[in-house]
Amino acid sequence: MKNKVIKLLAIWGVLIFSSLSSFNSIFAQSAMTNVPARHCINLNGKWQVIIDPTGAGDWRQVWQEKKPEKKTDFIEYSFEGGPLLNVPGDFNSQMTELKYFEGTVWYKKTFDYNLDKGKRLFLHFGAVNYLANVYLNGNLLGKHEGGFTPFQFEITKEVKKGGNTIVVRVNNQRLKDGIPGLGYDWFNWGGITRDVNLIETENSFINDYFIQLKKHSYNEVLGWVKLNGNNLYQSVSIKIPELKVDYKTRSNSEGLAEVKFTSKFKLWSPGNPKLYNVIIESETDTVTDYIGFRSIETRGTKIYLNGNPVFLKGINIHEENPLRAARAFSESDALILLTWAKELGCNMVRLAHYPHNEYMIRLAEKMGIMVWDEIPVYQQIEFSAPGVTDKMDLMMREMVSRDKNRSGVIIWSLSNETNTSPGRDNALITLTDKCRHLDSTRLITSVINNQDYKNNILSVVDTLYRHFDIISLNEYLGWYVPWQGPARNVKWNLVCKDKPIVISEFGGEALYGSNYGPKDEAAFWSEEYQEQIYKDQVAMFGTITDLCGVCPWLLADYRSSGRMHPVYQNGWNRKGLLSDRGDKKKAWYILKAYYESINNIY
Ligand code: GCU
């Protein structure tokens, strides 16, 4: 057993660094875990910016910040005297002229820092959408691609006592070989969209750890601790004072320590979101976390939480605060969105279609809401283009690395509605296997919407499901696809008959306040029409034998440039159960009543 664990740990270590090194010549490091518990100096606030629609800043090398030395030195750029933008936050919602901007914005921030001898300093970004080149004092630290996962650079050697200048080149242009690709049904909010922190550590510190229950166990923790620095062979302990756990182990020459202990845990669940104060200690560092312990698994066609069958009463959420019509980034944004989800009667949120900010994950866990965590391998992806599968791999690792100790996270989802092709299947099968190697404790899936619907029979035929733990599919019967008979008579024909089914999306659009009778000419956009879709869907749910969860699309109306009907959409996707002002549409009450009717033990 010990060898198997060490082998797994080694896989983890090798896979992390191999995927990174094959990515960029200068790449960001994978972020240290549990940033909130670190010694952070926050760089949020006003940053100076240069808006650069033509990319002139690249050949002018604006990060060098050249200053005129003589009268005839005409330097045709400057951060000084330019506009300021708030960080964190998308830039589109902060300046009218940036509303639909897709291009480069240069950000600048200066800071002083007195780094004591023997300490180390890191520059950490919660996320930048989409491409980030990061410079410190005129020199490139490195690059990161991907708009929804954290990254960092060590700046111990580069930081000066006074007058340090960070310049970040942010570019949110959509890329054919990007993840997501060129087309997606949400707004392309660009910018430094999440917190920026300086993190000071000891010379040898606790860089990462995984402390969760072993698969199928309710009392055994199987994990690891990873040190970083030049003193890697240390004694390491895991303390849980409330349980009188004081587990001791040692790290090996790579700084890797196996963790394996048992205790009698109060298991985390929506009804009892118990989190324990866990203290991870080495000889040179201490990190405190609040960790829940629970078991999530499938047995045949059911999903089990802590050994009891559970029905996922879900809701899809985009990372957007509709009240501000902007990218959500703060704990208060998370509280608004998750309070609505709770009020709706949900026990799970699907954070579509990309990892949301860490406030959402941590608050959901505290509120007892399970989380479906997903990377934006969305619809048109160029699987065969060079580097695309590396990008998918890196994004998956960054998501798993950040959230793997959050017991609220029960599902890793590795794609949504990608088109059937051999390239796609191979890429997703490989990625699913790698994800399972990194974390065997959670359910892994991808959302496929490859169904046939004929003679009121819905056939789910994609064999890719064989590689996933659940069958998760999006169906829009009653909206994109007219019913072919009474909803309660729909027959489901599944190619994989031995797995739980979760309907990961359904719904339809309604403009809040458009109240027409179902017969009127604009019925398609009325609240009554949306309400009828929910009534019919609920009628159908009752006939699906192995249905273990539903997840309507979605909580609130959200910005999407492709939704262009000038009256009903006006640049918004109106499938929300809430309007963009938080008004409850009629369908809200149908879903709420349905969830209340399900006597889940949680
Ligand atoms: C798709 C997709 C969503 C999209 C939704 C819609 O299923 O997964 O991202 O917004 O349908 O058409 O509104």
Residues whose N, C-alpha, C, O or C-beta is under 5 A from the ligand:
A	BS01	GCU	D185 N474 E505
